[in-house]
Amino acid sequence: MPTSSTTDESESNECQICGRVPSYCENTGMIRYEVPLEDPRFGKLFRCPHNSKSLDENRKNKLRVLSNLDAYGDKRFDNFNLQVPLLTPREGESLEMAYKLALRFAEKPEGWLLLEGTYGCGKTHLAAAIGSERLEHGDFVIFVTAPDLLDHLRNAYSPGADAGYDETFDRLRNAELLILDDLGVENPSAWAKEKLFQLLNHRYSYNLPTVITTNMDIDRIDPRIRSRLLHTEFTHRAKITAPDYRSAIGNENDQLMSNLTLYREMTFESFVLENTLYPKERENLERALESAINFAENPQGWLVFMGNYGAGKTHLAAAIANHLQHNNTKIMFITVPDLMDYLRVTYDPDVGSSFDQRFQAVRQTELLVLDDLGTENATSWAKEKLFQILDYRYVARLPTIITTARQIDDLNDRVSSRILDDRRSRIFAITAPSYAVRRRRK
């Protein structure tokens, strides 16, 4: 006979699994048999006869509803695309590494998993796939974006809320697996920062499995949370460098954004030092060429070429890009006015790529070459977007080449402050006259 050690009081309670009274299993779904010591069933746990396997499926369905994963039901490991067109080898490797880490975490969720990358690179797909896998194991999973999470907490203060603030917060803090999508896009108010820290600090302190995705540079995240994310023995970190791959056409268009093919003949070998150059001019151009070659061999920080139109700035910038393109480096070469037009056109509903997709692609490309800085339309929107791009690359220490015919002090103050930081940037002024002037000399 199945037995239970319940008291008379607890026997009057309805079983939370099968609904029977009394509960045979103390709401665990498992029972022990009261049998002699020599019986092979002695001391072992067995499924309660009232806890049918069909109830497992019902429980999974309930857990899926509670998890918020219904909208991501199609995001599974078996349909995650690793063969994305137009990816460089490095981007492909980052995608495969993230996939393997996510799969390993789904099999054995321990510690935290941080998935970093731009919009549409596959972070959310992998996070949702982990959640679905753990639901199949019967875990209580919650999948929520950071902004939605904060909205849920705010709404919990409402008198008509389904659950009070304490109950809502406790459910999030103690879920067997919490998946927090898009950390960093929430409203950075003091209240929001404090609630996110309290939530994540609790899960960190109690070693509760947590998956976090973000497209933010980790240095911009609340330092208290960042310290947890950077704990290498606790957090598994995967940085996906692949661009948005939800639309192959969109990727191809973004790839065509670079104008480098127009400058394919501008190489180091074709950079000619004319016989008409004066000694100081020749020396100046030789040093400019040397700076460009050094940067191409070790692309670190920023390199800024100043000088008159036609002096060789664009040629040297293109030569660096052409050299690095042979190493499968993802390069974006574009004049600043063209860049602004490329971003503005995304407001047209007929354009396949969104503004965010293109903006992120510019910010995060491995090498960005901005030609003719200072010639763009100086609207407030253009100034702000250009600063956001350059500030991101400045903070993230991403290789960047800039050419300009203007004095640095004449540029936007916020941009010039980044360029003038000699810890990140090297400025080279080409003082030689233009090609046209040099050719006219006898």
For each residue, the residues with C-beta under 8 A, 3 or more apart:
1: 33 34
2: 24 31 32 33 48 49
3: 31 32 33 34
4: 22 23 24 25 26 31
5: 26
6: 10 11 22 23 26
7: 10 11
8: 11 12
9: 12 13
10: 6 7 13 22 23 26
11: 6 7 8 21 22 23
12: 8 9 21 22
13: 9 10 21 22 23
14: 19 20 21 23
15: 18 19 20 21 22 23 24 25 27 50
16: 23 27
17: 25 27 28 29 48 50 51 55
18: 15 48 50 51 52 55
19: 14 15
20: 14 15 23 24 50
21: 11 12 13 14 15
22: 4 6 10 11 12 13 15
23: 4 6 10 11 13 14 15 16 20 26 27
24: 2 4 15 20 31 48 49 50
25: 4 15 17 28 29 30 31 48 50 51
26: 4 5 6 10 23
27: 15 16 17 23
28: 17 25 48
29: 17 25 47 48 51 55
30: 25 45 46 47 48 51
31: 2 3 4 24 25 45 46 47 48 49
32: 2 3 43 44 45 46
33: 1 2 3 39 41 42 44 46
34: 1 3
35: 39 41 42
36: 39 42
37: 42
38: 42
39: 33 35 36 42
40:
41: 33 35 44 46
42: 33 35 36 37 38 39
43: 32
44: 32 33 41
45: 30 31 32
46: 30 31 32 33 41
47: 29 30 31 51
48: 2 17 18 24 25 28 29 30 31 51
49: 2 24 31
50: 15 17 18 20 24 25
51: 17 18 25 29 30 47 48 55
52: 18 55
53: 56 57
54: 57 58
55: 17 18 29 51 52 58 59
56: 53 59 60 138
57: 53 54 60 61
58: 54 55 61 62
59: 55 56 62 63 138
60: 56 57 63 64 135 136 138
61: 57 58 64 65
62: 58 59 65 66
63: 59 60 66 67 135 138 139 140 141
64: 60 61 67 69 70 135
65: 61 62 70
66: 62 63 140 142
67: 63 64 131 135 140 141 142 143
68: 71 142 143 144
69: 64 72 73 128 131 132 135 141 143
70: 64 65 73
71: 68
72: 69 75 124 125 128 131 132 143
73: 69 70 132
74: 79
75: 72 79 80 124 125 128 129 132
76: 79 80 129 132
77: 80 99 102 103 106 129 133
78:
79: 74 75 76
80: 75 76 77 99 122 125 126 129
81: 84 122 245
82: 92 95 96 99
83:
84: 81 87 92 95 242 245 248 251
85: 248 251 252
86: 248 251 252 255
87: 84 91 92 95 242 245
88: 91 92 328 329 330 366
89: 92 93 328
90: 93 94 241 328 330 366
91: 87 88 94 95 241 242 243 330
92: 82 84 87 88 89 95 96 242
93: 89 90 96 97
94: 90 91 97 98 117 238 239 240 241 242
95: 82 84 87 91 92 98 99 121 122 240 242
96: 82 92 93 99 100
97: 93 94 100 101 238
98: 94 95 101 102 115 117 122 123 126 238 239 240
99: 77 80 82 95 96 102 103 122 126
100: 96 97 103 104
101: 97 98 104 105 113 236 238
102: 77 98 99 105 106 113 115 126 127 129 130 238
103: 77 99 100 106 107
104: 100 101 107 108
105: 101 102 108 109 110 113 130 209 211 236
106: 77 102 103 109 129 130 133 134
107: 103 104 133
108: 104 105
109: 105 106 130 134 139 177 209
110: 105 207 209
111: 207 209 234 235 236
112: 203 204 209 210 211 212 228 229 234 235 236
113: 101 102 105 130 210 211 212 235 236 238
114: 212 213 214 229 235 236 237 238
115: 98 102 123 126 127 211 212 213 214 238 240
116: 123 213 214 215 218 237 238 239 240
117: 94 98 121 122 123 215 239 240 241 242
118: 121 215 240 243 244 357 360 361 364
119: 215 244 356 357 360
120: 243 244 245 246 357
121: 95 117 118 240 241 242 243 244 245
122: 80 81 95 98 99 117 125 126 240 242 245
123: 98 115 116 117 126 127 181 213 214 215 240
124: 72 75 127 128 181 182 213
125: 72 75 80 122 128 129
126: 80 98 99 102 115 122 123 129 130
127: 102 115 123 124 130 131 143 179 181 211 213
128: 69 72 75 124 125 131 132 143 179
129: 75 76 77 80 102 106 125 126 132 133
130: 102 105 106 109 113 126 127 133 134 177 179 211
131: 67 69 72 127 128 134 135 141 143 177 179 211
132: 69 72 73 75 76 128 129 135 136
133: 77 106 107 129 130 136 137
134: 106 109 130 131 137 139 141 176 177
135: 60 63 64 67 69 131 132 138 139 141
136: 60 132 133
137: 133 134
138: 56 59 60 63 135
139: 63 109 134 135 176 177
140: 63 66 67 175 176 177
141: 63 67 69 131 134 135 175 176 177 178 179
142: 66 67 68 171 172 175 177 178 179
143: 67 68 69 72 127 128 131 179 181
144: 68 148 149 152 172 178 179 180 181
145: 148 149 180 181 182 185
146: 149 150 180 181 182 183 184 185 186 196
147: 150 151 182 185 186 187
148: 144 145 151 152
149: 144 145 146 152 153 172 180 186 196 199
150: 146 147 153 154 186 187 192 195 196
151: 147 148 154 155
152: 144 148 149 155 156 168 172
153: 149 150 156 165 168 169 195
154: 150 151 157
155: 151 152 158 161
156: 152 153 161 163 164 165 167 168 169
157: 154 161 165
158: 155 161
159:
160:
161: 155 156 157 158 164 165 168
162:
163: 156 167 168 171
164: 156 161 167 168
165: 153 156 157 161 168 169
166: 169 170
167: 156 163 164 170 171
168: 152 153 156 161 163 164 165 171 172
169: 153 156 165 166 172 173 195 199
170: 166 167 173 174
171: 142 163 167 168 174 175
172: 142 144 149 152 168 169 175 178 199
173: 169 170 199 202 203 208
174: 170 171 208
175: 140 141 142 171 172 178 208
176: 134 139 140 141 208 209
177: 109 130 131 134 139 140 141 142 209 210 211
178: 141 142 144 172 175 203 208 209 210 211
179: 127 128 130 131 141 142 143 144 210 211 212 213
180: 144 145 146 149 183 200 210 211 212 213
181: 123 124 127 143 144 145 146 213
182: 124 145 146 147 185 186 213 214 215
183: 146 180 186 196 212 213 214 216 221 225
184: 146 214 215 216 220 221
185: 145 146 147 182 215 216
186: 146 147 149 150 182 183 192 196
187: 147 150 192
188: 192 193
189: 192 193
190: 193 194
191: 194 195
192: 150 186 187 188 189 195 196
193: 188 189 190 196 197 222
194: 190 191 197 198
195: 150 153 169 191 192 198 199
196: 146 149 150 183 186 192 193 199 200 222 225
197: 193 194 200 201 222 224 225
198: 194 195 201 202
199: 149 169 172 173 195 196 202 203
200: 180 196 197 203 204 210 225 228
201: 197 198 204 205 224 228
202: 173 198 199 205 206 208
203: 112 173 178 199 200 206 208 210
204: 112 200 201 207 210 228 231 234
205: 201 202
206: 202 203
207: 110 111 204 234
208: 173 174 175 176 178 202 203
209: 105 109 110 111 112 176 177 178
210: 112 113 177 178 179 180 200 203 204
211: 105 112 113 115 127 130 131 177 178 179 180
212: 112 113 114 115 179 180 183 229
213: 114 115 116 123 124 127 179 180 181 182 183
214: 114 115 116 123 182 183 184 218 221
215: 116 117 118 119 123 182 184 185 360
216: 183 184 185 220 221
217: 220 392 395 396
218: 116 214 221 226 229 230
219: 226 395 396
220: 184 216 217 395
221: 183 184 214 216 218 225 226 229
222: 193 196 197 225 226
223: 226 227
224: 197 201 227 228
225: 183 196 197 200 221 222 228 229
226: 218 219 221 222 223 229 230
227: 223 224 230 231
228: 112 200 201 204 224 225 231 234 235
229: 112 114 212 218 221 225 226 235 237
230: 218 226 227 235
231: 204 227 228 234 235
232: 235 237
233:
234: 111 112 204 207 228 231
235: 111 112 113 114 228 229 230 231 232
236: 101 105 111 112 113 114
237: 114 116 229 232
238: 94 97 98 101 102 113 114 115 116
239: 94 98 116 117
240: 94 95 98 115 116 117 118 121 122 123
241: 90 91 94 117 121 330 364 366
242: 84 87 91 92 94 95 117 121 122 245
243: 91 118 120 121 251 254 357 360 361 364
244: 118 119 120 121 247 250 251 254 353 357 360 361
245: 81 84 87 120 121 122 242 248 251
246: 120 250
247: 244 250 251 352 353
248: 84 85 86 245 251 252
249: 252 253 352
250: 244 246 247 253 254 352 353 357
251: 84 85 86 243 244 245 247 248 254 255
252: 85 86 248 249 255 256
253: 249 250 256 257 352 353
254: 243 244 250 251 257 353 357 358 361
255: 86 251 252 258
256: 252 253
257: 253 254 332 334 342 358 361 362
258: 255 261 331 332 333 334
259: 262 263 333 334 335 338
260: 263 264 318 321 322 325 331 333 369
261: 258 264
262: 259
263: 259 260 266 314 315 318 321 322 333
264: 260 261 322
265: 270
266: 263 270 271 314 315 318 319 322
267: 270 271 318 319 322 323
268: 271 289 292 293 296 319 323
269:
270: 265 266 267 315 319
271: 266 267 268 289 312 315 316 319
272:
273: 277 282 285 286 289
274: 277 438 439 441
275:
276: 438 439 441 442
277: 273 274 281 282 285 432 438
278: 281 282
279: 282 283
280: 283 284 431
281: 277 278 284 285 431 432 433 438
282: 273 277 278 279 285 286 432
283: 279 280 286 287
284: 280 281 287 288 430 431 432
285: 273 277 281 282 288 289 312 430 432
286: 273 282 283 289 290
287: 283 284 290 291 428
288: 284 285 291 292 305 312 316 428 430
289: 268 271 273 285 286 292 293 316
290: 286 287 293 294
291: 287 288 294 295 303 426 428
292: 268 288 289 295 296 303 316 317 319 320
293: 268 289 290 296 297
294: 290 291 297 298
295: 291 292 298 299 300 303 320 399 401
296: 268 292 293 299 319 320 323 324
297: 293 294
298: 294 295
299: 295 296 320 324 329 367 399
300: 295 397 399
301: 397 399 400 424 425 426
302: 393 394 399 400 401 402 418 419 424 425 426
303: 291 292 295 320 400 401 402 425 426 428
304: 401 402 403 404 408 419 425 426 427 428
305: 288 313 316 317 401 402 403 404 428 430
306: 313 403 404 405 406 407 408 427 428 429 430
307: 311 312 313 405 429 430 431 432
308: 311 405 430 433 434
309: 405 434
310: 434 435 436 437
311: 307 308 430 432 433 434 435
312: 271 285 288 307 315 316 430 432 435
313: 305 306 307 316 317 371 403 404 405 430
314: 263 266 317 318 371 372 403
315: 263 266 270 271 312 318 319
316: 271 288 289 292 305 312 313 319 320
317: 292 305 313 314 320 321 333 369 371 401 403
318: 260 263 266 267 314 315 321 322 333 369
319: 266 267 268 270 271 292 296 315 316 322 323
320: 292 295 296 299 303 316 317 323 324 369 401
321: 260 263 317 318 324 325 331 333 367 369 401
322: 260 263 264 266 267 318 319 325 326
323: 267 268 296 319 320 326 327
324: 296 299 320 321 327 329 331 367
325: 260 321 322 328 329 331
326: 322 323
327: 323 324
328: 88 89 90 325
329: 88 299 324 325 366 367
330: 88 90 91 241 365 366 367
331: 258 260 321 324 325 365 366 367 368 369
332: 257 258 361 362 365 367 368 369
333: 258 259 260 263 317 318 321 369 371
334: 257 258 259 338 339 342 369 370 371
335: 259 338 339 370 371 372 375
336: 339 340 370 371 372 373 374 375 376 386
337: 340 341 372 375 376 377
338: 259 334 335 341 342
339: 334 335 336 342 343 362 370 376 386
340: 336 337 343 344 376 377 382 385 386
341: 337 338 344 345
342: 257 334 338 339 345 346 358
343: 339 340 346 355 358 359 362 385
344: 340 341 347
345: 341 342 348 351
346: 342 343 351 353 354 355 357 358
347: 344 351 355
348: 345 351
349:
350:
351: 345 346 347 348
352: 247 249 250 253
353: 244 247 250 253 254 346 357 358
354: 346 357 358
355: 343 346 347 358 359
356: 119 359 360
357: 118 119 120 243 244 250 254 346 353 354 360 361
358: 254 257 342 343 346 353 354 355 361 362
359: 343 355 356 362 363 385 388 389
360: 118 119 215 243 244 356 357 363 364
361: 118 243 244 254 257 332 357 358 364 365
362: 257 332 339 343 358 359 365 368 389
363: 359 360 388 389 392 393
364: 118 241 243 360 361 392 396 398
365: 330 331 332 361 362 368 398
366: 88 90 241 329 330 331 398 399
367: 299 321 324 329 330 331 332 398 399 400 401
368: 331 332 362 365 389 393 398 399 400 401
369: 260 317 318 320 321 331 332 333 334 400 401 402 403
370: 334 335 336 339 373 400 401 402 403
371: 313 314 317 333 334 335 336 403
372: 314 335 336 337 375 403 404 405
373: 336 370 376 402 403 404 406 411 415
374: 336 404 405 406 410 411
375: 335 336 337 372 405
376: 336 337 339 340 373 382 386
377: 337 340 382
378: 382 383
379: 382 383
380: 383 384
381: 384 385
382: 340 376 377 378 379 385 386
383: 378 379 380 386 387 412
384: 380 381 387 388
385: 340 343 359 381 382 388 389
386: 336 339 340 376 382 383 389 390 412 415
387: 383 384 390 391 412 414 415
388: 359 363 384 385 391 392
389: 359 362 363 368 385 386 392 393
390: 386 387 393 394 400 415 418
391: 387 388 394 395 414 418
392: 217 363 364 388 389 395 396 398
393: 302 363 368 389 390 396 397 398 400
394: 302 390 391 397 418 421 424
395: 217 219 220 391 392
396: 217 219 364 392 393
397: 300 301 393 394 424
398: 364 365 366 367 368 392 393
399: 295 299 300 301 302 366 367 368
400: 301 302 303 367 368 369 370 390 393
401: 295 302 303 304 305 317 320 321 367 368 369 370
402: 302 303 304 305 369 370 373 419
403: 304 305 306 313 314 317 369 370 371 372 373
404: 304 305 306 313 372 373 374 408 411
405: 306 307 308 309 313 372 374 375
406: 306 373 374 410 411
407: 306 410 411
408: 304 306 404 411 416 419 420 427
409: 416
410: 374 406 407
411: 373 374 404 406 407 408 415 416 419
412: 383 386 387 415 416
413: 416 417
414: 387 391 417 418
415: 373 386 387 390 411 412 418 419
416: 408 409 411 412 413 419 420
417: 413 414 420 421
418: 302 390 391 394 414 415 421 424 425
419: 302 304 402 408 411 415 416 425 427
420: 408 416 417 425 427
421: 394 417 418 424 425
422: 425 426
423:
424: 301 302 394 397 418 421
425: 301 302 303 304 418 419 420 421 422
426: 291 301 302 303 304 422
427: 304 306 408 419 420
428: 287 288 291 303 304 305 306
429: 306 307
430: 284 285 288 305 306 307 308 311 312 313
431: 280 281 284 307
432: 277 281 282 284 285 307 311 312 438
433: 281 308 311 437 438
434: 308 309 310 311 437 438
435: 310 311 312 438 439
436: 310 439 440
437: 310 433 434 440 441
438: 274 276 277 281 432 433 434 435 441
439: 274 276 435 436
440: 436 437
441: 274 276 437 438
442: 276
